[in-house]
Amino acid sequence: MRYQISGKQIEIGQALQTHVQDSLSTIAEKYAGRPTDATVIFSKSGSEFVCETAVHLSTGLTASAKGHAHEIYASFEATADKLEKQLRRYKRRLKDHHRERTTPIDVFGAASYILASSEATNDDPEPDSLQPIIVAEMETRIPSLSVGEAVMQMEIAGAPLLVFRNEGQDRVNVVYRRDDGNVGWIDPRTD
């Protein structure tokens, strides 16, 4: 497994890097099987240290967690606990569904845009055009998953929604977290 351990405007010592690698290796061997790489970023927010971790699995799924604490090691431990819980749930769901994915998830590219916000006040004149201003354009990867895997990926990533290609119908679908706590699924019709 490849590790990328860094700090945002703070120095990360060799002892912390070794501790992070050992802990993530133990968690990955126990729950994930074949992780490909892990990214760990430490930063400081006021008096607290923040640790953000993302582990990419060979199946294409990504587990991510974030932890805060007043000590840098404690912030990593909080993150590692969350990550371990996510991977344990992922492994349990795979066993419950009796479906071990043996091949990597197919992904295809799509354009992703960031649009400028248009916060208008009463004093602002009416805009000339309703066409939004594109601030940035980038490439996004859309995985090809079953609906169950998409829900699992959304929960593991802690994302509010996930756009994916439904393996069963070969159409773009969306799963999202509803305000009532349930998961919604959008499956557009093609007729």
C-alpha positions, -999 to 999 in steps of 0.1 A, spaced: 0 0 0 12 35 -9 11 62 18 10 99 14 13 115 48 16 153 50 9 184 70 -7 217 60 17 243 75 28 219 102 58 196 104 51 158 105 78 138 123 90 104 113 76 88 144 41 100 136 44 88 100 55 54 112 26 52 137 1 62 109 15 36 85 15 8 111 -21 17 123 -35 19 87 -18 -13 77 -33 -31 106 -68 -18 99 -65 -25 61 -53 -61 66 -81 -67 90 -110 -53 70 -101 -41 35 -81 -69 20 -64 -51 -9 -61 -13 -3 -41 5 -30 -32 38 -13 -39 60 16 -37 98 20 -34 113 54 -34 151 59 -28 168 92 -36 205 98 -43 228 127 -76 246 133 -74 270 162 -62 250 191 -71 216 176 -53 193 153 -73 179 124 -66 147 106 -82 138 73 -77 103 59 -88 86 26 -81 50 18 -87 38 -17 -96 1 -21 -88 -20 -51 -125 -24 -57 -127 13 -65 -144 23 -33 -130 50 -11 -132 52 27 -126 86 43 -127 99 78 -119 131 97 -110 136 133 -103 165 157 -83 166 189 -60 188 210 -31 165 203 -19 153 169 -18 116 178 -53 118 193 -66 134 161 -52 105 141 -66 79 165 -101 95 162 -98 93 125 -85 57 126 -115 47 148 -140 61 123 -122 46 94 -121 12 110 -158 14 118 -165 22 81 -144 -6 68 -160 -31 93 -194 -21 80 -183 -24 44 -169 -59 50 -201 -70 69 -223 -57 41 -202 -76 15 -207 -108 35 -244 -101 41 -250 -96 4 -229 -127 -5 -212 -107 -32 -175 -103 -32 -164 -81 -61 -135 -98 -77 -130 -73 -105 -123 -35 -101 -151 -11 -106 -154 4 -141 -153 42 -141 -160 66 -169 -151 103 -171 -175 132 -170 -171 170 -170 -176 187 -136 -180 225 -134 -179 250 -105 -203 279 -111 -199 314 -96 -225 321 -70 -250 348 -79 -259 364 -46 -281 392 -57 -293 420 -34 -321 444 -40 -296 471 -50 -280 450 -78 -293 455 -113 -309 427 -132 -283 404 -148 -279 406 -186 -281 368 -189 -293 339 -169 -262 319 -182 -240 310 -151 -204 320 -150 -181 289 -150 -153 294 -124 -135 260 -129 -138 229 -150 -124 195 -141 -127 158 -149 -149 136 -125 -149 98 -124 -183 81 -122 -182 45 -110 -202 17 -124 -219 1 -93 -250 -18 -82 -275 3 -62 -264 -14 -29 -227 -7 -36 -235 29 -44 -253 34 -11 -224 17 7 -199 39 -11 -219 71 -3 -220 61 34 -184 51 35 -174 84 19 -197 104 42 -211 122 11 -246 136 8 -251 120 -26 -234 98 -52 -238 98 -90 -231 64 -105 -237 42 -135 -262 15 -126 -246 -18 -136 -280 -35 -141 -294 -9 -165 -263 9 -178 -279 43 -169 -267 71 -148 -284 71 -114 -282 91 -81 -284 80 -45 -287 107 -18 -293 111 19 -328 125 25 -337 150 53 -356 122 71 -324 101 73 -335 76 46 -317 71 13 -333 83 -19 -326 67 -53 -331 85 -87 -334 62 -117 -344 82 -148 -366 65 -173 -356 62 -209 -390 57 -226 
